[in-house]
Amino acid sequence: MVKPYANAKSVAARGKVSGKDASRAEDVDALLLRFADSQLVERGLGSNTIAAYRSDLRAFAAFLQEGQRHLLEVRRADIMEYLARRVTDGSSSRSAARLLSALRRFYAWCLQQGLLADNPTALVRSPSLGRPLPKVITESEVQALLQAPVVSEDLGLRDRAMLELLYGCGLRVSELIGLTVAQVNLQQGMLRVWGKGNKERLIPVGDVAADWLTRYLQSARPALLRGNTDVLFLSNRGSGMTRQAFWHRIRAHGLAAGIKTQLSPHVLRHAFATHLVNHDADLRVVQLLLGHSSLSTTQIYTHVAQERLKSLHRKHHPRG
């Protein structure tokens, strides 16, 4: 079991408690809220990441409760048992890795706050992650998808502008729906985007995407606008789009275009990167455009391009 602070006076001086005293003094939700606030303010983590961490930690707390234990009374064996249960229940190694990341951050914070004397995750190894290739659609499929919205309607024109910007700039869906009018500079042909970890990057907007965005701003957005908001892409209620709403729109347009691959906004982001690499774009430029902190994350698109070449060779070469 994790050791509480041996020096009770030092803990009391901080106004902190540990072990069973902590379980009585502090509700799990309150503890997780404090943790989430610290990650938002001090670490600059995105709200979606923090929400995922809190969800994972709540589920782990519920598991511990089965054994009448609190989050601050955890043992390394508890973590190993919970990870094994998740795998047995069908969770992927990537899901397990995210859970372990949440636990490591949480217990590191507990140490910092003086709630624990050692970290129960210290000797827990991360699960081995494969490198699954992302789903990618062809350039002709992208073209069909872009042409699917009925642009004579306000919502169709909005969707066309969103799809053009998503594919033309390689945005994350959260970045797309979070755009404001002030972040767009069509005169310079640039977008100012804040990505993961609130990191800022500038992304060029191509002529085609800029043209559709201009048409949307001049026609559809004024028609959809209700009240005063700077949000760029509006719903039919005049408010900002949600991730789920746009996900449903892109699925509907994919079905209308006859695309069999299950579409999501992230598939278009992958298509953006893969098609750039297919056309000999420098990998470091692609890294900057995507907002990846590490080049190794971007390198997966070279594997996607190689797999595409192999597929074409097998399909068209007589000896394939």
C-alpha positions as CSV (number, residue, x, y, z in Angstrom):
1,M,0.0,0.0,0.0
2,V,1.2,3.5,-0.6
3,K,2.8,5.0,2.4
4,P,1.3,8.2,3.9
5,Y,3.7,10.9,5.2
6,A,5.6,9.7,8.2
7,N,6.0,13.3,9.6
8,A,2.4,14.0,10.8
9,K,3.4,17.5,11.9
10,S,4.6,18.5,8.5
11,V,1.4,17.2,6.9
12,A,-0.8,19.0,9.5
13,A,1.2,22.2,9.0
14,R,0.2,22.0,5.3
15,G,-3.4,21.4,6.3
16,K,-3.3,18.0,4.4
17,V,-4.2,14.5,5.4
18,S,-3.5,11.1,3.9
19,G,-4.7,7.5,3.8
20,K,-8.0,6.7,5.6
21,D,-8.1,10.3,7.0
22,A,-8.1,11.6,3.5
23,S,-10.8,9.2,2.4
24,R,-13.0,10.6,5.1
25,A,-12.0,14.2,4.7
26,E,-12.2,14.6,1.0
27,D,-14.8,13.2,-1.4
28,V,-13.4,11.6,-4.5
29,D,-15.2,14.1,-6.8
30,A,-13.8,17.0,-4.9
31,L,-10.3,15.5,-5.1
32,L,-10.6,15.0,-8.8
33,L,-11.9,18.5,-9.3
34,R,-8.9,19.9,-7.5
35,F,-6.7,17.7,-9.7
36,A,-8.4,18.8,-12.9
37,D,-8.2,22.5,-12.0
38,S,-4.4,22.1,-11.4
39,Q,-3.9,20.4,-14.7
40,L,-5.9,23.1,-16.5
41,V,-4.1,26.1,-14.8
42,E,-0.6,24.8,-14.2
43,R,-0.1,22.3,-17.0
44,G,-2.3,23.8,-19.7
45,L,-3.9,20.6,-20.7
46,G,-6.9,20.8,-23.0
47,S,-10.4,20.4,-21.6
48,N,-11.1,17.2,-23.5
49,T,-7.9,15.6,-22.2
50,I,-8.8,16.6,-18.6
51,A,-12.4,15.3,-19.0
52,A,-11.0,12.0,-20.3
53,Y,-8.6,11.8,-17.3
54,R,-11.4,12.5,-14.8
55,S,-13.6,9.8,-16.4
56,D,-10.8,7.2,-16.2
57,L,-10.0,8.2,-12.6
58,R,-13.7,8.0,-11.5
59,A,-13.9,4.5,-13.0
60,F,-10.7,3.5,-11.2
61,A,-12.1,4.9,-7.9
62,A,-15.3,2.8,-8.4
63,F,-13.1,-0.3,-8.8
64,L,-11.2,0.5,-5.6
65,Q,-14.5,1.0,-3.8
66,E,-15.3,-2.6,-4.4
67,G,-12.4,-3.4,-2.0
68,Q,-13.4,-0.6,0.4
69,R,-10.4,1.5,-0.5
70,H,-10.0,5.1,-1.5
71,L,-7.9,6.6,-4.3
72,L,-5.3,7.5,-1.7
73,E,-5.1,3.9,-0.4
74,V,-4.1,2.3,-3.6
75,R,-1.5,-0.4,-4.1
76,R,0.5,-1.2,-7.2
77,A,-1.3,-4.6,-7.3
78,D,-4.6,-2.7,-7.5
79,I,-3.4,-0.9,-10.6
80,M,-2.2,-4.1,-12.3
81,E,-5.4,-5.9,-11.5
82,Y,-7.5,-3.0,-12.9
83,L,-5.4,-2.9,-16.1
84,A,-5.8,-6.6,-16.5
85,R,-9.6,-6.4,-16.0
86,R,-9.8,-3.6,-18.7
87,V,-7.9,-5.8,-21.2
88,T,-10.2,-8.8,-20.4
89,D,-13.2,-6.6,-20.9
90,G,-11.9,-5.7,-24.4
91,S,-10.2,-2.4,-23.9
92,S,-7.3,-1.7,-26.3
93,S,-3.7,-1.2,-25.3
94,R,-4.1,2.5,-26.3
95,S,-7.0,2.9,-23.9
96,A,-4.9,1.2,-21.1
97,A,-2.0,3.6,-21.9
98,R,-4.3,6.6,-21.5
99,L,-5.6,5.2,-18.2
100,L,-2.1,4.7,-16.9
101,S,-1.2,8.3,-18.1
102,A,-4.1,9.6,-16.1
103,L,-3.0,7.6,-13.0
104,R,0.6,8.8,-13.3
105,R,-0.4,12.4,-13.5
106,F,-2.9,12.1,-10.7
107,Y,-0.5,10.4,-8.2
108,A,2.4,12.7,-9.2
109,W,0.0,15.5,-8.2
110,C,-0.9,13.8,-5.0
111,L,2.8,13.6,-4.1
112,Q,3.2,17.3,-4.9
113,Q,0.3,18.1,-2.7
114,G,1.6,16.1,0.2
115,L,-1.3,13.5,0.1
116,L,1.0,10.5,-0.4
117,A,4.6,9.6,0.3
118,D,5.3,7.5,-2.7
119,N,3.8,6.9,-6.2
120,P,2.0,3.6,-6.7
121,T,2.5,3.9,-10.5
122,A,6.3,4.2,-10.3
123,L,7.0,0.6,-11.2
124,V,4.1,0.0,-13.5
125,R,5.2,-0.4,-17.1
126,S,3.3,1.2,-20.0
127,P,1.5,-1.3,-22.3
128,S,3.2,-1.9,-25.6
129,L,1.4,0.1,-28.3
130,G,1.4,-0.9,-31.9
131,R,1.4,1.6,-34.7
132,P,-2.0,1.1,-36.4
133,L,-2.2,2.9,-39.7
134,P,-4.9,5.6,-39.8
135,K,-7.9,5.2,-42.0
136,V,-7.3,7.2,-45.2
137,I,-9.6,8.0,-48.1
138,T,-8.4,8.6,-51.6
139,E,-8.2,12.0,-53.3
140,S,-11.1,11.2,-55.5
141,E,-13.2,10.2,-52.4
142,V,-12.3,13.5,-50.8
143,Q,-13.4,15.3,-53.9
144,A,-16.8,13.4,-53.8
145,L,-17.2,14.2,-50.2
146,L,-16.5,17.9,-50.7
147,Q,-19.1,18.1,-53.4
148,A,-21.8,16.3,-51.4
149,P,-23.3,19.3,-49.5
150,V,-26.1,21.2,-51.2
151,V,-24.5,24.6,-51.3
152,S,-27.6,26.4,-52.4
153,E,-28.8,26.0,-48.8
154,D,-27.2,27.9,-45.9
155,L,-26.3,24.7,-43.9
156,G,-24.9,23.1,-47.0
157,L,-22.8,26.1,-47.8
158,R,-21.6,26.0,-44.2
159,D,-20.7,22.3,-44.4
160,R,-18.8,22.8,-47.6
161,A,-16.7,25.6,-46.1
162,M,-16.1,23.4,-43.0
163,L,-15.1,20.4,-45.0
164,E,-12.8,22.5,-47.3
165,L,-11.1,24.0,-44.3
166,L,-10.8,20.7,-42.4
167,Y,-9.2,19.0,-45.4
168,G,-7.3,22.0,-46.7
169,C,-5.7,22.8,-43.3
170,G,-5.6,19.5,-41.5
171,L,-7.4,20.8,-38.5
172,R,-8.5,18.8,-35.5
173,V,-12.3,18.9,-35.1
174,S,-12.0,20.8,-31.8
175,E,-9.9,23.4,-33.6
176,L,-12.4,23.7,-36.4
177,I,-15.5,24.1,-34.3
178,G,-13.7,26.4,-32.0
179,L,-12.6,28.9,-34.7
180,T,-13.7,32.5,-34.3
181,V,-14.0,35.1,-37.0
182,A,-11.0,36.9,-35.5
183,Q,-8.8,33.8,-36.1
184,V,-9.3,34.0,-39.9
185,N,-7.2,36.4,-42.0
186,L,-8.3,35.8,-45.6
187,Q,-6.3,38.8,-46.8
188,Q,-3.2,37.0,-45.8
189,G,-4.6,33.6,-46.3
190,M,-3.9,32.4,-42.8
191,L,-5.6,30.8,-39.8
192,R,-4.4,31.3,-36.2
193,V,-5.2,28.1,-34.3
194,W,-4.7,27.0,-30.7
195,G,-4.2,23.2,-30.6
196,K,-3.4,20.7,-27.9
197,G,-1.8,22.2,-24.8
198,N,-3.0,25.6,-26.0
199,K,-0.1,25.7,-28.5
200,E,-0.5,28.4,-31.2
201,R,0.2,27.8,-34.8
202,L,-0.4,29.6,-38.1
203,I,-1.8,27.6,-41.0
204,P,-2.0,28.7,-44.6
205,V,-5.5,28.6,-46.2
206,G,-5.5,27.5,-49.9
207,D,-7.4,29.4,-52.6
208,V,-10.2,26.9,-52.9
209,A,-10.9,26.8,-49.1
210,A,-10.6,30.6,-48.9
211,D,-13.1,31.0,-51.7
212,W,-15.7,28.7,-50.0
213,L,-15.1,30.4,-46.6
214,T,-15.6,33.8,-48.2
215,R,-18.9,32.6,-49.7
216,Y,-20.0,31.3,-46.3
217,L,-19.1,34.5,-44.5
218,Q,-20.9,36.7,-47.0
219,S,-24.1,34.6,-47.4
220,A,-24.8,31.7,-45.0
221,R,-23.3,33.0,-41.7
222,P,-25.3,36.2,-41.7
223,A,-28.5,34.1,-42.3
224,L,-27.6,31.7,-39.5
225,L,-26.5,34.4,-37.0
226,R,-28.7,35.0,-33.9
227,G,-27.5,37.7,-31.6
228,N,-23.9,38.6,-31.2
229,T,-21.2,35.9,-31.4
230,D,-17.7,35.6,-32.9
231,V,-18.0,31.9,-33.4
232,L,-17.1,31.2,-37.1
233,F,-19.3,28.2,-37.9
234,L,-22.9,28.4,-36.6
235,S,-25.6,25.8,-36.2
236,N,-29.2,26.4,-37.4
237,R,-29.9,27.8,-33.9
238,G,-27.3,30.5,-34.3
239,S,-24.9,29.0,-31.8
240,G,-21.6,27.2,-32.2
241,M,-21.4,23.7,-33.7
242,T,-20.7,20.7,-31.4
243,R,-18.3,17.9,-32.2
244,Q,-21.1,15.4,-32.3
245,A,-23.2,17.5,-34.7
246,F,-20.4,17.9,-37.1
247,W,-19.5,14.2,-36.9
248,H,-23.1,13.4,-37.9
249,R,-22.9,15.9,-40.8
250,I,-19.7,14.4,-42.2
251,R,-21.1,10.9,-41.9
252,A,-24.3,11.9,-43.8
253,H,-22.3,13.6,-46.5
254,G,-20.0,10.5,-46.8
255,L,-23.0,8.3,-47.3
256,A,-24.4,10.7,-49.9
257,A,-21.1,10.6,-51.7
258,G,-21.1,6.8,-51.7
259,I,-17.9,6.5,-49.6
260,K,-17.7,3.1,-47.8
261,T,-15.0,4.0,-45.3
262,Q,-16.5,5.0,-42.0
263,L,-15.9,8.7,-41.9
264,S,-15.0,11.1,-39.1
265,P,-13.4,14.5,-39.0
266,H,-10.1,12.8,-38.0
267,V,-10.1,10.8,-41.2
268,L,-10.0,14.0,-43.2
269,R,-7.1,15.2,-41.1
270,H,-5.3,12.0,-41.9
271,A,-6.1,12.4,-45.6
272,F,-4.7,16.0,-45.5
273,A,-1.4,14.6,-44.1
274,T,-1.2,11.5,-46.3
275,H,-1.9,13.4,-49.5
276,L,0.7,15.9,-48.7
277,V,3.3,13.2,-48.1
278,N,2.1,11.4,-51.3
279,H,2.9,14.6,-53.2
280,D,6.4,14.8,-51.7
281,A,5.8,17.4,-49.0
282,D,8.6,17.7,-46.4
283,L,7.8,15.7,-43.3
284,R,8.8,18.5,-41.0
285,V,6.5,20.9,-42.8
286,V,3.6,18.4,-42.3
287,Q,4.6,18.2,-38.6
288,L,4.2,22.0,-38.2
289,L,0.9,22.1,-40.1
290,L,-0.6,19.3,-38.0
291,G,0.8,20.8,-34.7
292,H,2.6,17.6,-33.7
293,S,5.1,18.1,-30.9
294,S,7.2,15.2,-32.1
295,L,8.3,14.2,-35.7
296,S,7.9,10.5,-34.8
297,T,4.1,11.1,-34.6
298,T,4.1,12.5,-38.1
299,Q,6.3,9.7,-39.5
300,I,3.3,7.3,-39.5
301,Y,2.1,9.0,-42.7
302,T,5.2,7.8,-44.5
303,H,4.1,4.3,-43.7
304,V,0.6,5.1,-45.0
305,A,2.1,6.3,-48.2
306,Q,4.2,3.2,-48.5
307,E,1.2,0.9,-47.9
308,R,-0.7,2.8,-50.6
309,L,2.2,2.3,-53.1
310,K,2.3,-1.4,-52.3
311,S,-1.5,-1.7,-52.8
312,L,-1.3,0.0,-56.2
313,H,1.6,-2.3,-57.2
314,R,-0.3,-5.4,-56.2
315,K,-3.4,-4.2,-58.0
316,H,-1.8,-3.0,-61.3
317,H,1.5,-4.8,-61.8
318,P,1.3,-8.2,-63.7
319,R,3.7,-9.7,-61.1
320,G,2.1,-7.9,-58.2
